[in-house]
């Protein structure tokens, strides 16, 4: 799966998890050594699939998101994201580094 497809899959499964209360399908697109980081240092960096799984279980996201145009690079893909219900207002960016058909790093930026 290309980086572009993995980023789209991330968004789809993020929203699926919110709707169904099940983020386990999302965990399947992450590498076991996933780094899930937020540019906002108050939120933090989560390393490894079990750490990320725990965070999604204890503090699940509640807002479905949509992404804009995807930019692809040699190592991944990125896009701006919005609240799915208000796509005119940019909330930040999502960058996904990929390898071996999985997401190895996600950075949620401003």
C-alpha positions as a Markdown table, in Angstrom:
| # | Residue | x | y | z |
|---|---|---|---|---|
| 1 | Unk | 0.0 | 0.0 | 0.0 |
| 2 | Unk | 1.4 | 3.4 | -0.9 |
| 3 | Unk | 1.9 | 6.2 | 1.7 |
| 4 | Unk | -1.0 | 8.1 | 0.2 |
| 5 | Unk | -3.3 | 5.0 | 0.6 |
| 6 | Unk | -2.0 | 4.4 | 4.1 |
| 7 | Unk | -2.8 | 8.0 | 5.1 |
| 8 | Unk | -6.3 | 7.7 | 3.7 |
| 9 | Unk | -6.7 | 4.3 | 5.5 |
| 10 | Unk | -5.6 | 6.0 | 8.7 |
| 11 | Unk | -8.3 | 8.6 | 8.4 |
| 12 | Unk | -11.0 | 6.1 | 7.5 |
| 13 | Unk | -10.1 | 3.8 | 10.5 |
| 14 | Unk | -9.8 | 6.8 | 12.8 |
| 15 | Unk | -13.3 | 7.8 | 12.0 |
| 16 | Unk | -14.5 | 4.2 | 12.1 |
| 17 | Unk | -13.1 | 3.9 | 15.6 |
| 18 | Unk | -15.0 | 7.0 | 16.7 |
| 19 | Unk | -18.2 | 5.8 | 15.2 |
| 20 | Unk | -18.0 | 2.2 | 16.5 |
| 21 | Unk | -15.9 | 2.5 | 19.6 |
| 22 | Unk | -13.3 | 0.1 | 18.1 |
| 23 | Unk | -9.8 | 1.3 | 17.3 |
| 24 | Unk | -8.3 | -2.1 | 16.9 |
| 25 | Unk | -8.6 | -2.0 | 13.1 |
| 26 | Unk | -6.6 | 1.2 | 13.2 |
| 27 | Unk | -3.8 | -0.5 | 15.1 |
| 28 | Unk | -3.4 | -2.9 | 12.2 |
| 29 | Unk | -2.0 | -0.1 | 9.9 |
| 30 | Unk | 0.7 | 0.8 | 12.4 |
| 31 | Unk | 4.1 | -0.9 | 12.6 |
| 32 | Unk | 4.8 | -2.5 | 16.0 |
| 33 | Unk | 7.4 | 0.2 | 16.6 |
| 34 | Unk | 5.0 | 3.1 | 15.7 |
| 35 | Unk | 5.9 | 6.5 | 17.0 |
| 36 | Unk | 2.7 | 8.6 | 17.4 |
| 37 | Unk | 3.7 | 12.2 | 18.2 |
| 38 | Unk | 2.0 | 15.5 | 18.6 |
| 39 | Unk | 3.7 | 18.8 | 17.8 |
| 40 | Unk | 2.0 | 20.1 | 21.0 |
| 41 | Unk | 4.4 | 18.8 | 23.6 |
| 42 | Unk | 1.6 | 18.9 | 26.3 |
| 43 | Unk | 0.1 | 15.9 | 24.6 |
| 44 | Unk | 3.3 | 14.0 | 24.1 |
| 45 | Unk | 4.9 | 11.2 | 22.1 |
| 46 | Unk | 3.8 | 7.6 | 22.3 |
| 47 | Unk | 6.1 | 4.8 | 21.3 |
| 48 | Unk | 5.3 | 1.3 | 20.3 |
| 49 | Unk | 2.0 | -0.3 | 19.4 |
| 50 | Unk | 1.0 | -1.2 | 23.0 |
| 51 | Unk | 1.5 | 2.4 | 24.2 |
| 52 | Unk | -0.5 | 3.7 | 21.2 |
| 53 | Unk | -3.2 | 1.1 | 21.8 |
| 54 | Unk | -3.4 | 2.1 | 25.5 |
| 55 | Unk | -3.8 | 5.8 | 24.7 |
| 56 | Unk | -6.6 | 5.1 | 22.1 |
| 57 | Unk | -8.3 | 2.9 | 24.7 |
| 58 | Unk | -8.0 | 5.4 | 27.6 |
| 59 | Unk | -8.3 | 8.7 | 25.8 |
| 60 | Unk | -9.9 | 8.0 | 22.4 |
| 61 | Unk | -10.4 | 10.8 | 19.9 |
| 62 | Unk | -13.9 | 12.0 | 19.6 |
| 63 | Unk | -13.9 | 14.1 | 16.5 |
| 64 | Unk | -14.2 | 12.6 | 13.0 |
| 65 | Unk | -11.7 | 14.2 | 10.7 |
| 66 | Unk | -11.3 | 14.8 | 7.0 |
| 67 | Unk | -8.1 | 15.5 | 5.1 |
| 68 | Unk | -7.3 | 17.7 | 2.2 |
| 69 | Unk | -4.9 | 17.2 | -0.7 |
| 70 | Unk | -2.3 | 14.7 | 0.1 |
| 71 | Unk | 1.4 | 15.4 | -0.5 |
| 72 | Unk | 3.6 | 12.4 | -1.0 |
| 73 | Unk | 7.3 | 12.2 | -0.4 |
| 74 | Unk | 9.8 | 9.4 | -0.6 |
| 75 | Unk | 9.2 | 8.3 | 3.0 |
| 76 | Unk | 5.5 | 9.1 | 3.5 |
| 77 | Unk | 2.6 | 11.4 | 3.0 |
| 78 | Unk | 1.0 | 14.4 | 4.7 |
| 79 | Unk | -2.2 | 16.5 | 4.5 |
| 80 | Unk | -4.0 | 19.2 | 6.3 |
| 81 | Unk | -7.0 | 18.0 | 8.4 |
| 82 | Unk | -10.3 | 19.4 | 9.4 |
| 83 | Unk | -13.3 | 18.5 | 11.5 |
| 84 | Unk | -15.3 | 16.3 | 9.2 |
| 85 | Unk | -18.4 | 18.4 | 10.0 |
| 86 | Unk | -16.7 | 21.7 | 9.2 |
| 87 | Unk | -14.2 | 21.1 | 6.4 |
| 88 | Unk | -13.7 | 24.8 | 5.7 |
| 89 | Unk | -11.7 | 25.2 | 8.9 |
| 90 | Unk | -8.1 | 23.8 | 8.9 |
| 91 | Unk | -7.2 | 22.3 | 12.3 |
| 92 | Unk | -3.7 | 21.1 | 11.6 |
| 93 | Unk | -1.6 | 18.6 | 9.7 |
| 94 | Unk | -1.0 | 14.9 | 9.7 |
| 95 | Unk | 2.2 | 13.4 | 8.5 |
| 96 | Unk | 2.7 | 9.7 | 8.1 |
| 97 | Unk | 6.1 | 8.1 | 7.6 |
| 98 | Unk | 5.7 | 4.6 | 6.1 |
| 99 | Unk | 7.7 | 1.5 | 5.6 |
| 100 | Unk | 7.0 | -2.2 | 4.8 |
| 101 | Unk | 3.4 | -1.3 | 4.1 |
| 102 | Unk | 2.7 | 0.1 | 7.5 |
| 103 | Unk | 2.7 | 3.5 | 9.2 |
| 104 | Unk | 5.9 | 3.8 | 11.3 |
| 105 | Unk | 5.4 | 7.4 | 12.5 |
| 106 | Unk | 2.5 | 9.8 | 12.7 |
| 107 | Unk | 3.0 | 13.5 | 13.5 |
| 108 | Unk | 0.0 | 15.6 | 14.3 |
| 109 | Unk | 0.9 | 19.2 | 13.8 |
| 110 | Unk | -0.6 | 22.6 | 14.0 |
